[in-house]
Amino acid sequence: MSLFKPRHPYFFLFSLIILVELLSFTAYFLPFLQPYCLIVSFAAVFFLSLYSLENGVLLALVELVIGSKGHLFSAVIFNFPISLRLAIWAALMLASLIIISRQGWRKTWEKYGRSYPFWPFLLLFAFFILIALIRGLTNRHAPINILSDVNAWLYLSLIIPILLVYKKEDTGQPERLIKVFFLASLFLALKTLIFLFIFSHNLLVMPDIYLWLRRSGIGEITAMGGGWQRVFIQSQIFMPIAFFLAFWPRLKVSSWRSWQFWSLISALSLFLATIIISMSRSFWLAFALAGIISAIFYFRFAWRQYIRAIFYFVISLVGAAFLIFITVKFPFPDPQAGLSAGALADRLAFQGNEAAVASRWALLPNLWQSISHNYLLGQGFGAEVSYYSQDPRVLAKNPNGWYTSYAFEWAYLDTWLKIGFIGLGIYLVFLLFLLKSLYKQARKESSTIYLALFTSLLFLMIVNIFTPYLNHPLGLSFLLFSSCFIKKNHL
């Protein structure tokens, strides 16, 4: 996994993740360390990528899973805001361009790019991204807002190093990629449980942890009532994906006495516990719908398969509940919280008078009105909309509740506002073609890996209705990786 090839590469990677987390925590209280951490990270990923581009891509994947918004390290260098994710992206792109220049552009295209079936969509969509950038500048939107919007879509360019790695040979499922993804996902799940333990036991380190989470944008902790602590980390979006990737391919593990069965149930329980702890109703809804729809499409009338899937899910759900209960009620040092089923039921109720729900609905008519000003080409990146919000944080700053923002929960409408109906249409066609291709490959090769990818994409497409992920590196990265393993003739 590295230049010196450690004897236990996955243990080494897990240790490296812990080191980065500790450095991130330290650097947010000693800000002078931030630029040095960024420079070292850039140099390490760049030289590692020149030696083995696959390792660089795998590190980028790890950062996505554990890094949430990408600001584990962050600093302003030469008056330009730099984050760890941006540093890793720059290192990978620079290394990729050097590798391509060595091989020759034409040879690289013939060997890696020609077999990728989604170039027409990406290139056409890139054209509308450029138009949105120009319109944002000509409409004189705030430069920082334009930069934030473009920065998200710029992550699509990571298709270049990903293709250079995974189109060498059309061999199907990349074993190392999946193992590294599971390793990072397990770390994120364990980190979620650790945060839950800290905040439910009111440990001394709690204020510092909370400050680090808020400053770095890694996540947020919210007391939900009834003893429930919401630990929401944006990259928990990968937990349902990890669940599906573990769940579908291993449904044939039937003997409850085998270690494979219990290790599977343990992993599924851990991922499911994290999904519950996130308290994200959009996650819950999309997770349930995607799983049910995929089962109907794939199992059809094979009733035994439904029973087996339900059995595995119920056992995992019991295991998840046990993990949450043990974490919250562990007797040492002194548990400060209880767990109320009523509070959880209230969260499932989707009450219209709740601040988050009410703010979403208050935004909707104003967002539609802004879209109508130029629904074909959009208003460009950085476009803002004002609306009345009941969010307590907004009310604390502005008692009348009037709030202006350039980022919106209704993600498809956000894309429509900025890129226009034509650009959004091209993007939706790309998503539907990828969804169709994954399903066809799952049916043709009887591969549950592709079924898991199909379910995961369906999950992301549903979540994106209410929560922005498919216009963010977290969701875009899944599209890039999963699209690389579709053969051209599957379209």
C-alpha positions as CSV (number, residue, x, y, z in Angstrom):
1,M,0.0,0.0,0.0
2,S,3.0,2.3,0.2
3,L,6.5,2.7,-1.0
4,F,8.0,0.6,1.8
5,K,5.2,-2.1,1.5
6,P,4.2,-2.7,5.1
7,R,3.6,-6.3,6.1
8,H,0.0,-5.6,7.1
9,P,-1.2,-2.8,4.7
10,Y,-4.7,-2.5,6.0
11,F,-3.6,-2.2,9.6
12,F,-1.1,0.4,8.5
13,L,-3.9,2.3,6.7
14,F,-6.2,2.1,9.7
15,S,-3.3,3.5,11.9
16,L,-2.7,6.3,9.3
17,I,-6.4,7.2,9.5
18,I,-6.2,7.5,13.3
19,L,-3.0,9.6,13.0
20,V,-4.7,12.0,10.6
21,E,-7.8,12.4,12.8
22,L,-5.5,13.2,15.9
23,L,-3.5,15.7,13.8
24,S,-6.7,17.3,12.6
25,F,-8.0,17.6,16.2
26,T,-4.7,19.1,17.3
27,A,-4.3,21.5,14.4
28,Y,-7.7,23.1,15.0
29,F,-6.5,24.2,18.4
30,L,-3.0,25.1,17.1
31,P,-3.9,26.7,13.7
32,F,-0.2,27.4,12.8
33,L,0.0,23.6,12.1
34,Q,-2.6,23.7,9.4
35,P,-0.5,24.9,6.4
36,Y,2.2,22.4,7.3
37,C,-0.2,19.5,7.4
38,L,-1.6,20.5,4.0
39,I,1.8,20.8,2.4
40,V,2.9,17.4,3.8
41,S,-0.4,15.9,2.7
42,F,-0.1,17.3,-0.9
43,A,3.5,16.1,-1.2
44,A,2.8,12.7,0.2
45,V,-0.2,12.0,-2.1
46,F,1.7,13.5,-5.1
47,F,4.8,11.4,-4.8
48,L,2.8,8.3,-3.8
49,S,0.6,8.7,-6.8
50,L,3.6,9.0,-9.1
51,Y,4.9,5.7,-7.7
52,S,1.4,4.0,-7.7
53,L,-1.6,6.0,-8.9
54,E,-3.9,3.4,-7.4
55,N,-2.7,4.1,-3.9
56,G,-3.3,7.9,-4.5
57,V,-6.8,7.2,-5.6
58,L,-7.4,4.9,-2.6
59,L,-6.2,7.7,-0.3
60,A,-8.7,10.1,-2.0
61,L,-11.4,7.6,-1.3
62,V,-10.5,7.2,2.3
63,E,-10.5,11.0,2.8
64,L,-14.0,11.2,1.3
65,V,-15.3,8.6,3.7
66,I,-13.7,10.0,6.9
67,G,-13.4,13.7,5.9
68,S,-17.1,14.7,5.5
69,K,-16.8,18.2,4.0
70,G,-13.1,17.8,3.3
71,H,-11.7,20.1,6.0
72,L,-9.8,17.8,8.2
73,F,-7.0,20.3,7.5
74,S,-7.8,23.8,6.2
75,A,-5.9,27.0,5.9
76,V,-5.8,30.2,3.8
77,I,-2.6,30.1,1.7
78,F,-1.8,33.2,-0.5
79,N,-5.3,34.5,0.2
80,F,-6.9,31.3,-1.2
81,P,-8.7,28.8,1.0
82,I,-7.2,25.3,0.8
83,S,-8.7,22.2,2.3
84,L,-7.3,18.7,2.6
85,R,-9.7,17.4,-0.1
86,L,-8.6,20.2,-2.5
87,A,-4.9,19.4,-1.8
88,I,-5.5,15.7,-2.5
89,W,-7.4,16.5,-5.7
90,A,-4.6,18.8,-6.9
91,A,-1.9,16.2,-6.1
92,L,-3.8,13.4,-8.0
93,M,-4.5,15.6,-11.0
94,L,-0.9,16.8,-11.3
95,A,0.4,13.2,-10.9
96,S,-2.1,12.0,-13.5
97,L,-1.1,14.7,-16.0
98,I,2.6,13.8,-15.6
99,I,1.7,10.1,-16.1
100,I,-0.3,10.8,-19.2
101,S,2.4,13.0,-20.7
102,R,4.9,10.2,-20.2
103,Q,2.6,7.7,-22.0
104,G,1.4,10.0,-24.7
105,W,-2.1,11.4,-24.9
106,R,-3.2,9.3,-27.9
107,K,-1.9,6.1,-26.4
108,T,-3.6,6.9,-23.0
109,W,-6.9,7.5,-24.8
110,E,-6.8,4.3,-26.7
111,K,-5.8,2.3,-23.6
112,Y,-8.0,3.9,-20.9
113,G,-10.5,6.3,-22.2
114,R,-12.1,4.8,-25.3
115,S,-13.9,2.0,-23.4
116,Y,-15.5,4.4,-21.0
117,P,-19.2,4.7,-22.1
118,F,-20.2,8.0,-20.4
119,W,-17.9,10.5,-22.1
120,P,-20.7,12.2,-24.1
121,F,-22.7,12.9,-20.9
122,L,-19.7,14.2,-18.9
123,L,-18.3,16.4,-21.7
124,L,-21.7,17.9,-22.5
125,F,-22.4,18.4,-18.8
126,A,-19.0,20.0,-18.4
127,F,-20.0,22.5,-21.1
128,F,-23.0,23.6,-19.1
129,I,-20.9,23.8,-16.0
130,L,-18.7,26.3,-17.9
131,I,-21.8,28.3,-19.0
132,A,-23.0,28.4,-15.3
133,L,-19.6,29.7,-14.3
134,I,-19.7,32.4,-16.9
135,R,-23.2,33.4,-16.0
136,G,-22.3,33.5,-12.3
137,L,-19.5,35.9,-13.1
138,T,-21.5,38.1,-15.5
139,N,-24.4,38.2,-13.0
140,R,-21.9,39.4,-10.4
141,H,-22.7,36.8,-7.8
142,A,-20.4,36.7,-4.8
143,P,-17.0,35.2,-5.8
144,I,-16.8,33.0,-2.7
145,N,-20.3,31.5,-3.5
146,I,-19.2,30.9,-7.2
147,L,-16.0,29.3,-6.0
148,S,-17.9,27.0,-3.6
149,D,-20.3,25.9,-6.3
150,V,-17.7,25.3,-8.9
151,N,-15.4,23.5,-6.5
152,A,-18.0,20.8,-5.9
153,W,-18.5,20.0,-9.7
154,L,-14.8,20.3,-10.3
155,Y,-14.5,17.0,-8.5
156,L,-15.9,15.3,-11.7
157,S,-12.4,15.7,-13.2
158,L,-11.2,13.0,-10.9
159,I,-12.5,10.6,-13.5
160,I,-9.1,10.9,-15.2
161,P,-7.0,9.3,-12.4
162,I,-9.8,6.8,-11.7
163,L,-9.9,5.7,-15.3
164,L,-6.1,5.4,-15.4
165,V,-6.3,3.0,-12.5
166,Y,-9.4,0.9,-13.1
167,K,-9.4,0.8,-16.9
168,K,-6.1,-1.0,-17.2
169,E,-7.8,-4.3,-17.5
170,D,-11.6,-4.8,-17.7
171,T,-11.5,-7.3,-14.8
172,G,-14.8,-6.4,-13.0
173,Q,-14.8,-5.9,-9.3
174,P,-11.7,-4.2,-7.8
175,E,-10.9,-6.1,-4.6
176,R,-8.6,-3.6,-3.0
177,L,-11.0,-0.7,-3.7
178,I,-13.8,-2.5,-1.9
179,K,-11.6,-3.5,1.0
180,V,-10.3,0.0,1.5
181,F,-13.8,1.4,1.3
182,F,-15.0,-1.0,4.0
183,L,-12.0,-0.2,6.2
184,A,-12.8,3.5,6.0
185,S,-16.5,2.9,6.5
186,L,-15.9,0.8,9.6
187,F,-13.7,3.5,11.0
188,L,-16.4,6.1,10.4
189,A,-19.0,3.9,12.1
190,L,-16.7,3.3,15.1
191,K,-16.1,7.1,15.3
192,T,-19.8,7.7,15.3
193,L,-20.2,5.4,18.2
194,I,-17.3,7.0,20.1
195,F,-18.9,10.4,19.7
196,L,-22.2,9.1,20.9
197,F,-20.5,7.6,23.9
198,I,-18.6,10.9,24.7
199,F,-21.8,13.1,24.4
200,S,-24.1,10.6,26.2
201,H,-21.6,10.3,29.1
202,N,-20.7,14.1,29.3
203,L,-17.0,13.4,29.3
204,L,-14.5,16.2,30.0
205,V,-13.3,16.2,26.4
206,M,-16.8,16.9,25.1
207,P,-16.5,20.7,24.6
208,D,-13.3,20.4,22.7
209,I,-14.7,17.6,20.5
210,Y,-17.8,19.7,19.8
211,L,-15.7,22.7,18.9
212,W,-13.5,20.6,16.6
213,L,-16.5,19.1,14.8
214,R,-18.1,22.6,14.2
215,R,-14.9,24.3,13.2
216,S,-13.8,21.6,10.7
217,G,-17.3,21.0,9.4
218,I,-16.9,17.2,10.0
219,G,-20.3,16.9,11.6
220,E,-22.7,18.1,14.2
221,I,-24.1,16.9,17.5
222,T,-27.6,17.7,18.5
223,A,-29.6,16.7,21.6
224,M,-32.9,15.3,20.2
225,G,-34.8,14.8,23.5
226,G,-35.6,11.6,25.2
227,G,-31.9,10.9,25.7
228,W,-31.1,10.7,22.0
229,Q,-28.0,12.4,20.8
230,R,-27.9,13.0,17.1
231,V,-24.4,12.4,15.7
232,F,-24.6,13.5,12.1
233,I,-21.5,13.4,9.9
234,Q,-22.1,14.3,6.2
235,S,-20.0,11.3,5.0
236,Q,-22.4,8.9,6.8
237,I,-24.0,8.9,3.3
238,F,-21.5,6.0,2.7
239,M,-23.0,3.9,5.5
240,P,-26.0,2.7,3.5
241,I,-23.7,2.1,0.5
242,A,-21.4,0.0,2.7
243,F,-24.5,-1.8,4.1
244,F,-25.7,-2.7,0.6
245,L,-22.2,-3.8,-0.6
246,A,-22.0,-6.1,2.4
247,F,-25.6,-7.2,2.4
248,W,-26.4,-8.3,-1.2
249,P,-23.3,-10.3,-2.1
250,R,-23.4,-12.4,1.1
251,L,-27.0,-13.4,1.4
252,K,-26.0,-17.0,0.6
253,V,-24.0,-17.2,3.9
254,S,-26.6,-19.4,5.7
255,S,-24.9,-21.3,8.5
256,W,-25.3,-19.3,11.7
257,R,-22.4,-21.3,13.2
258,S,-19.9,-20.0,10.6
259,W,-17.6,-17.0,11.5
260,Q,-18.5,-15.5,8.1
261,F,-22.1,-15.2,9.2
262,W,-21.4,-13.5,12.5
263,S,-18.8,-11.2,11.0
264,L,-21.3,-10.2,8.3
265,I,-24.0,-9.6,11.0
266,S,-21.5,-7.5,13.1
267,A,-20.6,-5.3,10.1
268,L,-24.2,-4.9,9.0
269,S,-25.2,-4.0,12.6
270,L,-22.5,-1.4,12.9
271,F,-23.5,0.3,9.6
272,L,-27.1,0.2,10.5
273,A,-26.5,1.6,14.0
274,T,-24.6,4.5,12.3
275,I,-27.6,5.1,10.0
276,I,-29.9,5.3,13.0
277,I,-27.6,7.5,15.0
278,S,-27.4,10.0,12.1
279,M,-31.1,10.7,12.7
280,S,-31.4,11.6,9.1
281,R,-34.9,11.0,7.9
282,S,-33.9,11.4,4.3
283,F,-31.3,8.6,4.8
284,W,-34.0,6.4,6.4
285,L,-36.6,7.0,3.7
286,A,-34.1,6.5,0.8
287,F,-32.5,3.5,2.5
288,A,-35.9,1.7,2.9
289,L,-37.2,2.6,-0.6
290,A,-34.0,1.7,-2.4
291,G,-33.8,-1.7,-0.6
292,I,-37.4,-2.6,-1.3
293,I,-37.3,-1.5,-5.0
294,S,-34.0,-3.4,-5.6
295,A,-35.4,-6.6,-4.0
296,I,-38.6,-6.4,-6.1
297,F,-36.6,-5.9,-9.3
298,Y,-34.0,-8.6,-8.6
299,F,-35.8,-11.3,-6.6
300,R,-39.1,-10.9,-8.5
301,F,-41.1,-14.0,-7.3
302,A,-38.3,-15.8,-5.5
303,W,-40.1,-15.7,-2.1
304,R,-37.3,-17.5,-0.3
305,Q,-34.9,-14.8,-1.2
306,Y,-37.3,-12.2,0.4
307,I,-37.5,-14.2,3.6
308,R,-33.7,-14.6,3.8
309,A,-33.2,-10.9,3.2
310,I,-35.7,-9.9,5.8
311,F,-34.1,-12.4,8.3
312,Y,-30.7,-10.9,7.8
313,F,-32.0,-7.3,8.1
314,V,-34.0,-8.0,11.3
315,I,-31.0,-9.6,12.9
316,S,-28.8,-6.7,11.9
317,L,-31.5,-4.3,13.2
318,V,-31.5,-6.1,16.6
319,G,-27.7,-5.9,16.6
320,A,-27.7,-2.2,15.8
321,A,-30.2,-1.5,18.6
322,F,-27.9,-3.5,21.0
323,L,-24.9,-1.5,20.0
324,I,-26.7,1.9,20.5
325,F,-28.1,0.8,23.9
326,I,-24.7,-0.5,25.1
327,T,-22.9,2.7,23.9
328,V,-25.4,5.0,25.6
329,K,-26.0,3.0,28.8
330,F,-22.5,1.8,29.4
331,P,-22.1,2.1,33.2
332,F,-18.7,3.7,33.3
333,P,-18.0,6.5,33.9
334,D,-21.6,7.7,34.4
335,P,-24.3,7.6,31.7
336,Q,-26.1,10.9,31.5
337,A,-28.8,9.9,29.0
338,G,-31.7,7.5,28.6
339,L,-33.4,6.3,25.5
340,S,-37.0,7.1,24.7
341,A,-38.9,5.2,22.0
342,G,-41.3,8.2,21.9
343,A,-38.6,10.6,21.0
344,L,-37.5,8.3,18.1
345,A,-41.1,8.0,17.0
346,D,-41.4,11.8,16.9
347,R,-38.4,11.9,14.6
348,L,-40.1,9.5,12.3
349,A,-43.3,11.6,12.3
350,F,-42.0,14.3,9.9
351,Q,-44.0,17.0,11.7
352,G,-44.6,20.0,9.5
353,N,-44.1,22.5,12.3
354,E,-40.6,21.3,13.0
355,A,-38.0,24.0,12.2
356,A,-36.0,22.0,9.6
357,V,-39.1,20.7,7.8
358,A,-40.8,24.1,7.9
359,S,-37.7,25.9,6.5
360,R,-37.5,23.4,3.6
361,W,-41.1,24.1,2.6
362,A,-40.7,27.9,3.1
363,L,-37.8,27.8,0.7
364,L,-39.6,25.9,-2.0
365,P,-41.9,28.7,-3.5
366,N,-39.0,31.2,-3.4
367,L,-36.7,28.7,-5.1
368,W,-39.3,28.0,-7.8
369,Q,-39.7,31.7,-8.4
370,S,-35.9,32.2,-8.8
371,I,-35.7,29.3,-11.2
372,S,-38.5,30.8,-13.4
373,H,-36.3,33.8,-14.2
374,N,-34.2,31.7,-16.5
375,Y,-35.3,28.1,-16.4
376,L,-33.4,26.9,-19.5
377,L,-29.8,28.1,-18.7
378,G,-30.1,29.0,-15.1
379,Q,-28.8,31.9,-13.2
380,G,-25.2,30.7,-12.8
381,F,-23.1,29.5,-9.9
382,G,-23.4,31.5,-6.7
383,A,-27.1,32.4,-7.3
384,E,-28.8,33.3,-4.0
385,V,-32.4,32.9,-2.7
386,S,-33.9,34.5,0.3
387,Y,-36.6,32.9,2.4
388,Y,-38.0,32.7,5.9
389,S,-36.3,30.1,8.2
390,Q,-37.3,28.8,11.6
391,D,-33.8,27.4,12.2
392,P,-32.8,28.5,15.7
393,R,-29.3,29.4,14.5
394,V,-30.8,31.7,11.9
395,L,-33.2,33.3,14.4
396,A,-30.3,33.9,16.8
397,K,-28.6,36.1,14.2
398,N,-31.7,37.6,12.6
399,P,-34.8,37.6,14.8
400,N,-37.2,38.1,11.9
401,G,-36.0,34.8,10.4
402,W,-35.2,36.2,6.9
403,Y,-32.3,34.2,5.5
404,T,-30.3,34.3,2.2
405,S,-28.2,31.4,1.0
406,Y,-26.7,30.0,-2.2
407,A,-26.9,26.3,-1.0
408,F,-30.3,24.6,-0.8
409,E,-31.6,21.3,0.6
410,W,-33.7,20.7,-2.6
411,A,-30.7,19.5,-4.5
412,Y,-32.2,18.9,-8.0
413,L,-33.8,22.3,-7.8
414,D,-30.4,23.8,-6.7
415,T,-28.8,22.3,-9.8
416,W,-31.7,23.6,-12.0
417,L,-31.4,27.1,-10.6
418,K,-27.7,27.3,-11.4
419,I,-27.1,25.2,-14.4
420,G,-30.5,25.3,-16.0
421,F,-33.1,22.8,-17.2
422,I,-30.9,21.6,-20.1
423,G,-27.9,21.0,-17.8
424,L,-30.0,19.3,-15.2
425,G,-31.7,17.1,-17.9
426,I,-28.3,15.9,-19.2
427,Y,-27.2,15.1,-15.6
428,L,-30.5,13.1,-15.0
429,V,-30.0,11.2,-18.2
430,F,-26.5,10.3,-17.1
431,L,-27.8,9.1,-13.8
432,L,-30.6,7.0,-15.4
433,F,-28.2,5.4,-17.9
434,L,-25.8,4.5,-15.2
435,L,-28.6,3.1,-13.1
436,K,-29.9,1.1,-16.1
437,S,-26.3,-0.1,-16.9
438,L,-25.7,-1.3,-13.3
439,Y,-29.0,-3.2,-13.3
440,K,-28.3,-4.8,-16.7
441,Q,-24.9,-5.9,-15.7
442,A,-26.2,-7.3,-12.4
443,R,-28.8,-9.4,-14.3
444,K,-26.4,-10.5,-17.1
445,E,-23.6,-11.6,-14.8
446,S,-25.7,-12.6,-11.8
447,S,-23.4,-10.3,-9.8
448,T,-24.7,-9.1,-6.5
449,I,-21.9,-6.5,-6.5
450,Y,-23.6,-4.7,-9.3
451,L,-26.9,-5.1,-7.6
452,A,-25.4,-3.4,-4.5
453,L,-24.1,-0.6,-6.7
454,F,-27.6,-0.3,-8.4
455,T,-29.2,-0.1,-4.9
456,S,-26.7,2.5,-3.7
457,L,-27.2,4.7,-6.7
458,L,-31.0,4.5,-6.3
459,F,-30.5,5.4,-2.6
460,L,-28.4,8.5,-3.6
461,M,-30.9,9.6,-6.2
462,I,-33.7,9.5,-3.6
463,V,-31.7,11.2,-0.9
464,N,-30.7,14.0,-3.3
465,I,-34.4,15.1,-3.5
466,F,-34.2,16.4,0.1
467,T,-30.5,16.6,0.9
468,P,-27.7,17.7,-1.5
469,Y,-25.3,14.9,-2.3
470,L,-25.2,14.4,-6.0
471,N,-23.9,17.9,-6.4
472,H,-21.2,17.3,-3.8
473,P,-17.9,15.3,-4.0
474,L,-19.4,12.7,-1.6
475,G,-22.0,11.7,-4.1
476,L,-20.1,12.5,-7.3
477,S,-17.3,10.2,-6.2
478,F,-19.7,7.2,-6.1
479,L,-20.8,8.0,-9.6
480,L,-17.2,8.2,-10.9
481,F,-16.1,4.9,-9.2
482,S,-19.2,2.9,-10.1
483,S,-19.3,4.1,-13.7
484,C,-15.8,2.8,-14.4
485,F,-16.9,-0.8,-14.1
486,I,-19.5,-0.6,-16.8
487,K,-18.5,-2.1,-20.2
488,K,-19.2,0.0,-23.2
489,N,-21.6,-2.4,-24.8
490,H,-23.9,-2.3,-21.7
491,L,-25.4,0.9,-23.0
